[in-house]
Amino acid sequence: MLQTPTRGHTEGQEDREDERGDELFFQLCRWCGTPAFRRSFCRACGSAAFRRERSAGAGAVVRRNGHAQQNTWFVAMDEGFTLICQVSGTAPFVVAVGSRVRVVRGVGPLGQGVPVVELTRPASPAERW
């Protein structure tokens, strides 16, 4: 089996130093370029070699996840990966599939929790999936 090198200790330390709470980072496979979020291996080629990229923070709501109390939704980010986010600043019934969102808070300093997003533009009836 082909072995791929993993990130070194110093690279991980540099990544933590430049993180801010309102930024979202994702993984990009070094072999095939497939984007992912919090994965241990690439879903396309199986490689474990990733590099971290900063997301622009914009995406579209894909579908609801769970109960309305948490107001969590699957969001497809413009870079091509999908993740679970909590929508803030609006009631759950206002959020529609296809609505545009932006990241308000990425994950915590140690990578725990879900990102928080807010609506930038509600979906028009023609854009709803």
C-alpha contacts under 8 A as a table, 3 or more apart, distances in Angstrom:
res1	aa1	res2	aa2	distance
4	T	47	S	7.16
4	T	48	A	6.85
4	T	49	A	6.13
5	P	49	A	6.47
6	T	48	A	7.10
6	T	49	A	5.58
6	T	50	F	7.68
7	R	11	E	6.53
7	R	12	G	7.08
7	R	49	A	7.53
7	R	50	F	7.86
8	G	11	E	5.55
8	G	12	G	6.76
9	H	12	G	5.46
9	H	13	Q	6.58
10	T	13	Q	5.12
10	T	14	E	6.38
11	E	14	E	5.21
11	E	15	D	6.36
12	G	15	D	5.10
12	G	16	R	6.53
13	Q	16	R	5.35
13	Q	17	E	6.49
14	E	17	E	5.23
14	E	18	D	6.80
15	D	18	D	5.78
15	D	19	E	6.72
16	R	19	E	5.47
16	R	109	P	7.49
19	E	23	E	6.91
19	E	109	P	7.57
20	R	23	E	5.68
21	G	105	R	5.37
21	G	106	G	5.53
21	G	107	V	6.93
21	G	108	G	6.83
21	G	109	P	7.58
22	D	103	V	6.72
22	D	104	V	5.40
22	D	105	R	4.14
22	D	106	G	5.20
23	E	54	R	7.21
23	E	55	S	7.24
23	E	57	G	7.14
23	E	103	V	7.25
23	E	104	V	7.88
23	E	105	R	6.55
23	E	106	G	5.17
24	L	54	R	6.09
24	L	55	S	5.46
24	L	56	A	7.79
24	L	57	G	6.44
24	L	103	V	7.30
24	L	105	R	7.63
24	L	106	G	4.72
24	L	107	V	7.07
24	L	115	P	7.73
25	F	37	F	7.99
25	F	52	R	6.44
25	F	53	E	5.56
25	F	54	R	4.55
25	F	55	S	5.55
25	F	106	G	7.80
26	F	35	P	7.08
26	F	36	A	6.10
26	F	37	F	5.07
26	F	38	R	7.29
26	F	52	R	5.75
26	F	53	E	5.47
26	F	54	R	6.44
26	F	55	S	6.61
27	Q	35	P	5.71
27	Q	36	A	5.10
27	Q	37	F	5.81
27	Q	38	R	7.28
27	Q	39	R	7.86
27	Q	50	F	5.72
27	Q	51	R	5.63
27	Q	52	R	4.76
27	Q	53	E	6.08
28	L	33	G	5.56
28	L	34	T	5.69
28	L	35	P	4.52
28	L	36	A	6.28
28	L	50	F	5.36
28	L	51	R	5.34
28	L	52	R	6.28
28	L	53	E	6.78
29	C	32	C	5.74
29	C	33	G	4.65
29	C	34	T	5.29
29	C	35	P	6.44
29	C	36	A	7.84
29	C	42	C	6.36
29	C	47	S	7.22
29	C	48	A	7.77
29	C	49	A	6.08
29	C	50	F	4.52
29	C	51	R	6.51
30	R	33	G	5.86
30	R	49	A	5.71
30	R	50	F	5.31
30	R	51	R	6.42
31	W	45	C	7.74
31	W	47	S	6.96
31	W	49	A	7.35
32	C	44	A	7.70
32	C	45	C	6.92
34	T	42	C	7.15
34	T	44	A	6.89
35	P	79	E	7.12
35	P	80	G	6.12
35	P	81	F	5.57
36	A	39	R	6.43
36	A	42	C	7.40
36	A	80	G	7.91
36	A	81	F	5.29
36	A	82	T	7.53
37	F	81	F	6.63
37	F	82	T	7.30
37	F	83	L	6.78
39	R	42	C	7.04
40	S	48	A	6.15
41	F	46	G	5.49
41	F	47	S	5.44
41	F	48	A	4.38
41	F	49	A	7.42
42	C	45	C	5.70
42	C	46	G	4.64
42	C	47	S	5.23
42	C	48	A	6.29
43	R	46	G	5.81
47	S	50	F	7.99
55	S	58	A	7.89
55	S	79	E	7.07
56	A	78	D	7.80
56	A	79	E	7.92
57	G	77	M	7.26
57	G	78	D	7.98
57	G	102	R	5.31
57	G	103	V	4.99
58	A	77	M	5.95
58	A	78	D	6.07
58	A	100	R	7.30
58	A	101	V	5.84
58	A	102	R	4.49
58	A	103	V	6.62
59	G	75	V	6.31
59	G	76	A	5.45
59	G	77	M	3.97
59	G	78	D	5.17
59	G	100	R	5.79
59	G	101	V	5.43
59	G	102	R	6.37
60	A	75	V	5.53
60	A	76	A	5.38
60	A	77	M	6.44
60	A	78	D	7.80
60	A	97	V	7.66
60	A	98	G	5.47
60	A	99	S	5.49
60	A	100	R	4.48
60	A	101	V	5.83
61	V	73	W	6.68
61	V	74	F	6.10
61	V	75	V	4.46
61	V	76	A	6.35
61	V	96	A	7.19
61	V	97	V	5.13
61	V	98	G	5.12
61	V	99	S	5.44
61	V	100	R	6.52
61	V	101	V	7.15
62	V	73	W	7.21
62	V	74	F	5.38
62	V	75	V	5.34
62	V	76	A	6.28
62	V	97	V	5.35
62	V	98	G	6.24
63	R	73	W	5.73
63	R	74	F	5.32
63	R	75	V	7.41
63	R	97	V	5.83
64	R	71	N	7.90
64	R	72	T	6.40
64	R	73	W	4.37
64	R	74	F	6.17
65	N	71	N	7.87
65	N	72	T	5.43
65	N	73	W	4.90
65	N	74	F	6.37
65	N	84	I	7.55
66	G	70	Q	7.71
66	G	72	T	6.92
67	H	70	Q	6.27
67	H	71	N	6.97
67	H	72	T	7.78
68	A	71	N	4.90
68	A	72	T	7.42
68	A	92	P	5.96
69	Q	92	P	7.96
70	Q	86	Q	7.06
71	N	86	Q	5.70
71	N	87	V	5.86
71	N	88	S	7.75
71	N	91	A	7.89
71	N	92	P	5.61
72	T	84	I	6.57
72	T	85	C	5.45
72	T	86	Q	4.29
72	T	87	V	6.20
73	W	84	I	5.59
73	W	85	C	5.47
73	W	86	Q	6.30
73	W	87	V	7.19
74	F	82	T	6.65
74	F	83	L	5.58
74	F	84	I	4.52
74	F	85	C	6.26
75	V	82	T	5.57
75	V	83	L	5.55
75	V	84	I	6.16
75	V	85	C	6.56
76	A	80	G	6.71
76	A	81	F	5.95
76	A	82	T	4.38
76	A	83	L	6.73
77	M	80	G	5.69
77	M	81	F	5.64
77	M	82	T	6.00
77	M	83	L	7.85
78	D	81	F	7.56
84	I	114	V	6.66
84	I	115	P	7.49
85	C	114	V	5.60
85	C	115	P	5.09
85	C	116	V	5.59
85	C	117	V	6.51
86	Q	114	V	6.72
86	Q	115	P	6.38
86	Q	116	V	4.80
86	Q	117	V	6.12
87	V	90	T	7.22
87	V	92	P	7.95
87	V	116	V	5.91
87	V	117	V	4.97
87	V	118	E	5.38
87	V	119	L	7.43
88	S	116	V	6.63
88	S	117	V	6.15
88	S	118	E	5.33
88	S	119	L	8.00
89	G	118	E	6.40
89	G	119	L	7.98
90	T	94	V	6.69
90	T	95	V	7.58
90	T	118	E	7.82
90	T	119	L	7.90
91	A	94	V	5.57
91	A	95	V	7.24
92	P	95	V	5.58
93	F	96	A	7.52
95	V	99	S	6.80
95	V	119	L	7.81
95	V	122	P	7.16
96	A	99	S	5.64
96	A	122	P	7.07
96	A	123	A	6.35
96	A	128	R	6.88
97	V	123	A	7.16
97	V	128	R	5.52
97	V	129	W	5.93
98	G	122	P	7.81
98	G	123	A	5.39
98	G	127	E	5.99
98	G	128	R	5.08
98	G	129	W	6.16
99	S	119	L	6.96
99	S	120	T	7.84
99	S	121	R	6.13
99	S	122	P	4.67
99	S	123	A	4.24
99	S	124	S	7.99
99	S	128	R	7.64
100	R	119	L	6.00
100	R	120	T	5.61
100	R	121	R	5.28
100	R	122	P	6.37
100	R	123	A	6.96
101	V	117	V	6.08
101	V	118	E	5.38
101	V	119	L	4.42
101	V	120	T	5.10
101	V	121	R	7.06
102	R	117	V	5.34
102	R	118	E	5.71
102	R	119	L	6.65
102	R	120	T	6.48
103	V	106	G	6.61
103	V	115	P	7.08
103	V	116	V	6.03
103	V	117	V	4.33
103	V	118	E	6.65
104	V	115	P	7.77
104	V	116	V	5.60
104	V	117	V	5.06
104	V	118	E	6.55
105	R	115	P	5.72
105	R	116	V	5.07
105	R	117	V	6.88
106	G	114	V	7.43
106	G	115	P	4.56
106	G	116	V	6.46
107	V	110	L	7.78
107	V	111	G	5.36
107	V	112	Q	5.92
107	V	113	G	5.73
107	V	114	V	5.88
107	V	115	P	5.18
108	G	111	G	5.14
108	G	112	Q	5.47
108	G	113	G	6.45
109	P	112	Q	7.52
119	L	122	P	6.59
123	A	126	A	7.87
123	A	127	E	5.69
123	A	128	R	5.99
124	S	127	E	5.24
124	S	128	R	6.48
125	P	128	R	5.46
